[in-house]
Amino acid sequence: MHQENPPPRSLVAELPPKGLAEPRTVMTVAEELRSLVTAGTLDLPLPGEGDTAARWSALCELGRRDLVLARLAEGHTDATAILAEAGAVPEPNALYGVWASRSGGTGAELVDGRASGLVRFCSGSSALDRALVVADERLVEVDLGHEGVHAHPETWRAVGMDVSDSGDVVLDGVPVERTVGGRGWYVRRRGFALGGAGVAAVWLGGAVGVVDRVVEFLRDRGHVDDHQAAHLGALRTAIAATDALLVRTAGELDDGRAGGSGDAGTALVVDLARAAAESTARDVLDRAPRVVGPVGLTRDRDLPRRLADLQVYVRQHHGERDLASLGRHVVDGGAR
């Protein structure tokens, strides 16, 4: 596919972005998200359409800035990409989310064109305008201003991602504004896998954001011992490797080289990218506290918060279940 601009060689910018102003609350994050939407900052290239690396670079930068903001921004950009894939147009200047969890047997159902039920992990539940919700294997759009939408923020008790506003939502006869795709379309479409790789770009950004704070700590300290330098070198290597893999993956998805061909090839390269980003995040979570010690973990608010956010967010990866799928592919002769 012809590209007017060459893809970025790295998703990670040379200099760290400016962080969010304190205090960081549900409302201040939502206000920043709305300002990004209004300014057009989140009008990103569609995944798999020729400029995927630029899309992921923007998501990575958001994750590096703040993982809560990036979580809500990723959900909004995923929703608008889903609508585009279905040939639909989002409501102007509306903040969107995608609420697809069926955790623990919960989830929405459709009755006479209305959505009802308990949905978990509804990030931005108090601040978003509209959501794409999975109900009876269909993806439907609902207006979150309807009186039948009941958010329960108290159910989100996490320390990490604390202001992501990701509690339970009860839908009580909420009218469906429109149905997006047919039964089962949401998970069968190519964009489902592409969206998962976008999340991996955010994980990478979150990991880089932690390392930014570690570097700042060491520079302020004025001395780096060999053990600290070794940990930092290992993290730099892991980040560079995952960054390069994501850039390569973006190119393969754009020009159809992903894993050979078809949906299986797309899923494979996306699963590899997600596994690499998750591994890098775990490496950061392990090594960063060992570099900064108790001083860095107790006399700085930003670094422990970033570690806690990353710990929670990266668990969207299914760990050994996802790795087992990749391992079976290798045994079946699919290693590259």
N, C-alpha and C positions, 0 to 999 in steps of 0.2 A: 504494500500500500504506500502510495506516495505521501511524503510528509514535507510540509513547507518548512518546518523548523526541525533540526536534528534533535533526537531525544536526549535528555540529560544523561551525562555519564555517571551521575550519582544522584540518589534521592535526597542525600543529606547536604544541606547548605554548609558553606565554610564557617559561617559565624552563627552563634546561637540566636534565636529570636527573643524578643522582649517578652517576659512572662506576664501573667495577669496581675492586675493591681489587687492589693489586699484591702479589705478582707475578701476572700473567695467564698461566695455563697451561691446558692441555687439561683437567686435572682441576678447576681452580677454576671454569672456565667451565661445565663439566658440572654441578658442584655447584650453581651459581647457577641453571642451567636447571632442575634437578630441584626446587629450592626454589620456582621460579615455577610449575611444574606442580602441586606439592603444595598450594600456596596457592590454586590456581584462577585465577591471574593470566592464564594462557594459555587459559582457557575463553572464547574470543572469539566474538562473533556470527558466524554463518555468512555467507560472501560471497553477495551477491545476494539476501539474504532480508529486507531491510528496514533493516539497520543496518550496511551495509558501511563507511561512513565511520568509524564507531567502531572497527571491526576494523582498518582501515588506520591510524587514528590510533595505536592501540596498537603496531602493527608499526613505524610511523615513530618512535615514542618509543624502542623497543628499538634501532633502528638508530642513533638519535642517541646513545644510551647507549654502545653498543659493537656493532660490526658482526659480530664473531664470535658473540657471544651472540645477536644478532638472526638470524643465518643459521640457527643451530640451532633457535631458537624458531620461526622462520618455517616450517622444515621440519616441526617437530612439529605446528604448527597447520594446515599444509596437509594432513598425513596424517590428522588427526582430521576435517577438513572433507571429505576424500575418502571416508572411512569413512561419515560421515553421509550424504553424497550417495548412497552405495550401500545405505543402510539398515542399516549395521553399527555396532557399538559398540566403541570402543577398549578395550584392557585397562586397568583402573584404575591410575592413577599410573605407567604405563609411558612412557618417553621414546621417541618415534617419529621416524623420518626417512623421506624418500622418495628412493629411489635408482633413478633412471630413465635414467641416462646410457647411451648406446650408442656412446660416443666411439671412433673409430678401429676400428670393427668389433667392439668388445668388448660384453659384456652377458651376462646370465644366460639359460639355457635350461632347459626343463622335461623331466625324464626320470622317468617313473613316479611323478609327484607330488612330485618333489624338484627343487630348484633348484641348478644348477651353472653355474660360469663366472666370468669376471673382470669386475667392475663398477668403473668409475672414478668419481672425485669423490664418494665416500661420506662426506659430512660427518658428524662425530660417530661415526665407525666404532668407536672404542674405548669410547664412553660410552653409546650408546643401547641400549635394551632390545629394540626391534623395528623392522623396516623394511618399507615397502611397496616391492617390487622389480618392475620390468618384466621379464618373461620370456616369450618367444614371444608377444608382443603381448598378454599378459595381465598384470594387476597382482596380485601375490600377496604375502601377509604371511608374514614369516619371523621366528623367534625368534633374536635375535643371540647368545643364550647357547649355542646349539648348537655342538657340537664341530667341525662342518663349516664354520664361519664363521672365515675367516683374514684378519685385518686386516693391512695393510702400510702403517703410517703413514709409513715412510721414503720412500714414493713421493711424498709431498706436501712439496715442497722450497721452497715459495713463502715470500717475506718477508711479503707481504701476506696477511692471513687465516692467519697462521702457526699458530695454535693451534686452527683450526677442525677439525683432525683429519679432513681430507678426502682421505685416501689411497685407494689401491686396496683392494678386498676380493675375495677369492677364495671363492666358495661351492662347497662340495664335498659334493653330495648332501644339502643342507639340506631337511628336510621342509617342505612348504607348510602353514602353519597354516590358511589359508583363501584362496580366490580372491575378489578384489574386482572385481565386474563381469565382463563377458564379454570375448571377444577384441576388442581395439581400443577398448574402452570408456574406458580411461584418457584417451586423447587426444581422443575424440569428445565427451565430456561437456562441458557448459557450464562446470563448475567448473575445467576446465583453463585456460581464458583468465582466469578470475577470479583463480586462483592467481598467474598471471603479473603481474597488476596489484598483488597484495599484495607481491610482490618489489619492484616499483617504489616502493611506499611505504617499504620498508626502505632502498632507495637514497637516497630523499629524506632520510630520517632520518640516514643516514651523511653526506650532504653538509652537513646542518645541523650535525652534530656537529663537522665540520671548521671551519665558520665560527664556531662557539662558541669554539673554541680560538684562532682568529685574533683575535676580538674581545677575548678575555682577554689575549692578547699585546699588543695595541695599548693596552689600558687600563693594563697594568703598565708599559708603556714611557712612558706619560704624554704622548705626542705623536703626532699623526696628520698626515702630509703629504697634499697634495691627490691625489697618485697613489694612495696607500693608500686614501684615502676613496673615490675613484672606483671602484677595484676592489671594495671592500666594498659600495658602492651597487649595482653591477652584480650582485653575488652575491645581495644582498637581493631585487633585482627578479626574478631567475631563480627563486629559491626560492619567492617569493610566487606567481609565475605557475604553476609546477608544482603547488604546493599547491592553488591554486584549481581547476586542471584535475582533479586527483585527487578533490577534494570533489565537483565537478560530475559526474565520471564515476561515482563511487559512487552518487550519486542516480539517474543514468540507468539504471544496472544494477539498482538496487533496484525501480524502477517500470516497467521495460520500455521505456524510451525510447532504449536504446542503439543508436545508428546506424540507427534506423528499426525493425528487428525482426529476430529470428532470430539464429542463431549467427554469421552474417557481421557483423551489427551489433555484437554483443558483442566479437568479435575486433578490429574496427576501433577502437572506443573504447579498448580495452585497449592495442592497439599504439600509439595516439597517446599514451596516458599513460606507457607504458614509454619511448617515444622522448623525451618531454619530461623525464622523470626522468633518463635517461641523459645527455641534453644538459646538464642542470643539473650533474650530477656531473662531467662533463668540464670544464665551466666552473670549477667549484670546484678541480679538480685543476690547472688551468692558472693560475688567479689567486692562490690561497692562498699558494703558495710565493713569488710575486712580492711579496706584501704583507709577509710576515715575513722574507724574505731568509735569508741563511745563519745568522743568529743564531737565528731561530725554528726552523730545520730541523736545527740541530746542538746546541742547548742545551736542548731540550725533547724528551722521549721520546714523549709522547702524540700531539702533532700529526703528526710523520712517520709514526708507526704508523697513525694514522687515514687519512692520505693513501694509504699502501700498501694498507691494507685495502680502501678504496674503489676504488682502481685495479683490484684483482683482482676484487672482487665484482661491479662494474658490468659486467664483461665477460660476464656471463650474457646481456646484450643482444647481439644479433647484428649490431650496427653497420649497415653499409650494406645488408646483405641485408634487414633489417627496414625500413629507410628506403625501400628500393626498392619494397617491397610497398605502403607508404603512397603513394609517388609514383605508382605505376600506378593506384591507386584514384582519385587526383586527376585523372589524365588520362582515366579512364573516366567522369568526371562525378560522383564521389562526394565532392567537397570540401564542407565545411560552413562 
